Amino acid sequence: MLHAPRAASGEDESSLLDYVRRILSVSSDKERTRFVSARHPQTCEMEENMKRDDAEILREVQKNTEMAMKAIDTISDKVYDDDLAVQLSKQALKYSEIHNKALDRILEGKAEPYRTNNVSQMMLVGGIHSNTLFNTSTSHIAELMIQGSNRGITDMCKSLNHHERADHTSLEIAKELMDFEEKNIERLKKYL
């Protein structure tokens, strides 16, 4: 929604009305945004960056949780320790919950959600199969899952560092994921 700026000390009501009329005369939303940006570049740029930063962080959360769920799904057939299997199932449920939070927030903001990259998924599945081809021990599987959690934390840190203008809700979801990843690492260490 566009708001007309308040009249500054040098602006009178007629120039404000002209401004509103010119905004309304512009046909598309993109053209309106360009028009307002030309008049108030700092405000519009800041709003766009904040929206973009939020969307990028939430997409990274989606990507991270989707990869984790895919990894758990792929590796679960190779898990022979019942405790580890239960632990991985609980992790998959929590990843799903965090993924849905991020997706809900993205859809509320009318941004584009993360689209699964089939090549990355195939590389992940192939990597898991090749890493467990000769060794399906509980210790080795726990080690692979710890490596995946470490990679997830690293990717989230990078995303947070590159998108500093994200709002509190997006940061909260990202930090929830990072905290969960750290707890997973601690829980999985007992299986090494």
PyMOL commands that set and color helices and strands:
alter all, ss='L'
color gray80, all
select helices_A, chain A and resi 13-25+29-39+41-78+82-108+118-131+138-162+168-191
alter helices_A, ss='H'
color red, helices_A
deselect
rebuild
show_as cartoon
